[in-house]
Amino acid sequence: MFVKSNGSLLPLFIPLTHSDKRLHSMFGVISTVVTKLLWNEKMVDWIPILKSLTGILAIVNPLFAVPIFVGLTVRQSPLEQQRTAKVTGVSVWVVLILAALIGELSLNLLGIRIDSFRVAGGILLLLMGITMLHAQPSGSRRKPEEIKEAEAKDNIGVVPLAIPIMAGPGAISLVILDYQQMVHWTGQVGICVNITIVSVLVWLTFSAAKRIANFLGTTGINIITRLMGLLLAALAVELIATGMTKLFPGLA
């Protein structure tokens, strides 16, 4: 097809060269494969992956740690606060990825059944969820003496912000259980993507910690924390029920 411009005919579509056609064909094949991979229900079950994302986000809950971050970084310059936020996000990612990849192996070496760990982890998550329903910090995530010790340290992004406040025992337990229940490698990749998403959210939340604290206030943060606690408690009950039915088949 041609269009008239300044008395001359110009092609409306620029013809593709042979190399362009090959490149276009290659991208077409890649997009088709990726689409089938992502949306093939037999290969990817999205419900457990989305449930895992909700659970990890609920237990890490970077909004609840905003006041802690602001208090610990009050003497830092804005540039240092940004660096601390980045270090915290990266540290959370490293800890949870390692837990996902080698967590089940560590349990096997210790002779711990995954179903026993599921019940224990569910109880821990339930206790943390109940605590969050009261908008109180969980004892497994931080201790007052750890916070006081951290105030005297230069680098607080790893300890105590990442460990144990963000990536504490509850988060580690949940990641191990979620990763283990994925039967296909695409589901395991999905768990790693979830960890990456939550870690980036930790980084972004702490980068804007002062603005978030001023905008939401204590009441807003407590409301969000209570909602996260309710989701976490429901997830914990499901983990306990699944573990108990596996350990004691007669209960099913």
C-alpha positions in Angstrom: 0.0 0.0 0.0 1.3 3.5 -0.9 0.5 7.1 0.3 1.0 10.2 -1.7 3.5 12.8 -0.3 4.8 15.8 -2.2 3.7 14.3 -5.5 5.6 11.0 -4.9 4.4 7.6 -3.7 5.8 6.3 -0.5 5.2 2.9 1.0 2.9 2.9 4.0 4.7 0.0 5.6 8.5 -0.4 5.4 9.2 -3.8 3.9 11.0 -6.2 6.2 14.4 -7.5 5.2 15.3 -11.2 5.5 17.1 -10.7 8.8 14.2 -8.7 10.2 11.8 -11.5 9.3 13.9 -14.0 11.0 14.2 -11.8 14.1 10.4 -11.3 14.1 9.8 -15.0 13.8 12.2 -15.7 16.6 10.4 -13.3 18.9 7.1 -14.8 17.9 8.2 -18.3 18.9 9.7 -17.0 22.2 6.5 -15.1 23.1 4.4 -18.2 22.3 6.5 -20.5 24.4 6.5 -18.0 27.3 2.8 -17.5 27.1 2.1 -21.2 27.1 4.5 -21.7 30.0 3.0 -19.0 32.2 -0.6 -19.8 31.5 -0.5 -23.6 31.3 -2.4 -24.7 34.4 -0.6 -28.1 34.4 2.8 -26.4 34.8 1.9 -23.4 36.9 -0.6 -23.3 39.7 -1.0 -19.6 40.4 -3.2 -20.0 43.6 -0.4 -21.3 45.8 2.1 -18.8 44.4 -0.3 -15.9 45.1 -1.1 -17.3 48.5 2.6 -17.5 49.3 3.1 -13.9 48.2 0.3 -12.8 50.6 1.7 -14.8 53.5 5.3 -13.6 53.0 4.2 -10.0 52.7 1.9 -10.3 55.8 4.7 -11.7 58.0 7.5 -9.5 56.8 5.1 -6.5 56.9 7.6 -3.6 56.2 5.0 -1.0 57.2 5.0 -2.2 60.8 8.7 -1.7 61.0 8.7 1.8 59.6 8.7 3.4 63.1 11.6 1.2 64.1 13.5 2.2 61.0 12.9 5.9 61.6 14.0 5.5 65.3 17.2 3.6 64.4 18.2 6.0 61.6 17.3 9.3 63.2 21.0 10.3 63.4 21.8 9.2 59.8 21.9 11.6 56.9 19.3 11.1 54.1 22.0 9.4 51.9 22.9 7.0 54.8 19.2 6.2 55.3 18.8 5.3 51.7 21.9 3.1 51.9 20.5 1.4 55.1 17.1 0.8 53.3 18.9 -0.8 50.4 21.1 -3.0 52.6 18.0 -4.2 54.5 16.2 -5.1 51.3 19.2 -7.0 49.9 19.8 -8.8 53.2 16.1 -9.9 53.5 16.4 -11.3 49.9 19.6 -13.2 50.7 18.3 -14.7 53.9 14.9 -15.8 52.5 16.4 -17.1 49.2 18.9 -19.3 51.1 16.1 -20.5 53.4 14.0 -21.5 50.3 16.9 -23.3 48.5 18.6 -25.2 51.4 15.9 -25.2 54.1 14.4 -28.6 53.3 18.0 -30.1 53.0 18.8 -28.7 56.5 15.7 -30.3 57.9 16.6 -33.7 56.3 20.1 -33.5 57.7 18.6 -33.0 61.2 16.1 -35.8 60.7 13.1 -33.4 61.0 10.0 -34.4 59.0 8.5 -31.6 56.9 5.1 -32.2 58.3 6.4 -31.8 61.9 8.1 -28.6 60.8 4.8 -27.5 59.1 2.9 -27.9 62.4 5.7 -26.1 64.4 5.9 -23.3 61.9 2.1 -22.9 61.8 2.0 -22.6 65.6 4.7 -19.9 65.4 2.9 -18.0 62.7 -0.4 -18.3 64.6 1.2 -16.7 67.7 2.7 -14.0 65.6 -0.6 -13.4 63.8 -2.4 -13.1 67.2 0.2 -10.6 68.4 -0.2 -8.6 65.2 -4.0 -8.5 65.7 -3.2 -6.5 68.9 -0.8 -4.3 66.8 2.1 -5.3 69.0 5.6 -6.3 67.9 6.3 -10.1 68.1 9.0 -11.2 70.5 10.4 -13.5 67.9 11.1 -10.6 65.6 13.0 -8.3 68.0 14.1 -7.8 71.6 14.5 -4.4 73.4 18.2 -5.2 74.1 18.8 -5.9 70.4 17.3 -2.5 69.5 19.4 -0.7 72.1 22.5 -2.5 70.8 21.7 -1.6 67.3 21.5 2.1 68.1 25.2 2.0 68.8 26.1 0.3 65.5 27.0 2.0 62.2 25.4 -0.7 59.9 22.0 -1.7 61.2 20.6 -2.8 57.8 21.6 -6.5 58.4 21.1 -6.7 62.2 18.5 -6.1 63.5 16.5 -4.6 60.6 16.8 -7.6 58.2 17.5 -10.2 60.9 15.4 -10.8 62.9 12.9 -7.9 62.4 12.1 -8.5 58.7 13.4 -12.1 58.0 12.8 -13.7 61.4 11.9 -17.3 62.3 8.4 -16.9 61.1 9.3 -15.7 57.6 12.0 -18.3 57.2 9.7 -21.1 58.3 7.0 -19.9 55.8 9.4 -19.7 52.9 10.7 -23.2 53.5 7.2 -24.6 53.6 6.0 -22.7 50.6 9.1 -23.7 48.5 8.8 -27.4 49.6 5.2 -27.8 48.6 5.8 -26.7 45.0 6.0 -29.9 42.9 7.1 -28.2 39.7 10.2 -25.9 39.1 8.0 -23.1 37.8 6.3 -22.9 41.3 9.7 -22.8 43.0 10.7 -20.0 40.6 7.4 -18.3 41.6 8.4 -18.4 45.3 11.8 -16.9 44.5 10.0 -14.1 42.6 7.7 -13.5 45.6 10.7 -13.1 47.8 12.2 -10.7 45.3 9.0 -8.7 45.2 8.8 -8.5 49.0 12.4 -7.5 49.3 12.0 -4.7 46.8 8.9 -3.5 48.8 11.1 -3.5 52.0 13.7 -1.4 50.2 11.1 1.1 48.8 9.1 1.3 52.1 12.2 2.1 54.1 13.4 4.5 51.5 10.2 6.5 52.1 9.9 5.7 55.8 9.5 9.2 57.1 6.9 10.2 54.5 5.0 7.0 55.1 5.1 7.5 58.9 3.8 11.1 58.5 1.1 10.0 56.0 -0.3 6.9 57.7 0.4 7.8 61.3 0.4 5.3 64.1 -3.3 4.5 63.6 -3.0 3.8 59.9 0.0 1.5 60.5 -1.8 -0.4 63.3 -4.9 -0.9 61.1 -2.8 -2.4 58.3 -0.9 -4.5 60.8 -4.1 -6.0 62.2 -5.3 -6.9 58.7 -2.0 -8.6 58.0 -2.2 -10.4 61.3 -5.7 -11.8 60.4 -4.4 -13.1 57.1 -1.3 -14.6 58.8 -3.5 -16.3 61.5 -5.7 -17.9 58.8 -2.7 -19.1 56.9 -1.2 -20.6 60.1 -4.4 -22.5 60.9 -4.3 -24.0 57.4 -0.6 -25.1 57.8 -1.3 -26.7 61.2 -4.4 -28.5 59.8 -2.4 -29.8 56.8 0.5 -31.0 59.0 -1.7 -32.7 61.5 -3.6 -34.6 58.9 -0.3 -35.8 57.4 1.1 -36.8 60.8 -2.1 -38.4 62.0 -4.1 -39.7 58.9 -6.9 -40.7 61.2 -7.8 -37.1 61.7 -8.6 -36.6 58.0 
